[in-house]
Structures are given as C-alpha cells and as structure tokens.
C-alpha cells in the first residue's frame, strides 16, 4: 500500500507550511499592487508589470527549490 502525497513528510510540510506561506506572499503581492495602482504614474505602466513578473518569478523559483529539496530528502 503506497502513501498518498498528503500522508508523506513532504506532503504534510507542503500543506501545513508551504501553502500557507504561498497564500501569505500572494496577499502581500496583492496589497503591494493595490498601493502601486493607487500611486503609479500612468506614463510608466510597464513598471507595475515588471514588478508582477518579478514577484511571480520569485514565487516559482521558491517553489522549485522547495520541491527539489523535498524530492532529494525522500530519495
């Protein structure tokens, strides 16, 4: 009988620590975007897009690092 992902140590960490952290970081991004959109100069809309792209890239790299660590620990 094999374990479901949520039953593994990596799965528990993912659901108990990583997902809440991702949610918190997404909330911070949303809050930052709200502040930026209220104060951004309309002549430079690309700046906000770049900030969003950078934030998404950082989140994805964090997720990839965590996944790599989890995989290496289970092998």
GIPEJO-V52041 format. One record per residue. N is the residue number from 1. PHI is phi in whole degrees, 0 to 359 (NA if undefined). PSI is psi as a letter, one per 20 degrees, with the letter a starting at -180 (999 if undefined). Layout:
# GIPEJO-V52041
<<N:PHI:PSI> <N:PHI:PSI>>
This chain:
# GIPEJO-V52041
<<1:NA:p> <2:264:q> <3:280:q> <4:285:q> <5:306:g> <6:295:i> <7:270:i> <8:272:r> <9:299:g> <10:296:h> <11:294:g> <12:298:g> <13:298:g> <14:302:g> <15:285:h> <16:270:h> <17:240:g> <18:292:g> <19:298:g> <20:299:h> <21:294:g> <22:299:g> <23:299:g> <24:296:g> <25:293:h> <26:296:h> <27:296:g> <28:298:g> <29:297:g> <30:299:g> <31:298:g> <32:296:g> <33:296:h> <34:298:g> <35:296:g> <36:298:g> <37:293:h> <38:279:i> <39:235:j> <40:286:q> <41:284:p> <42:294:i> <43:283:i> <44:231:m> <45:292:h> <46:296:h> <47:299:g> <48:295:g> <49:299:g> <50:294:g> <51:298:g> <52:296:g> <53:301:g> <54:297:g> <55:295:g> <56:296:g> <57:300:g> <58:295:g> <59:298:g> <60:295:h> <61:291:h> <62:297:g> <63:296:g> <64:295:g> <65:298:g> <66:296:g> <67:296:g> <68:296:g> <69:298:g> <70:297:g> <71:294:g> <72:291:h> <73:286:h> <74:274:i> <75:272:999>>
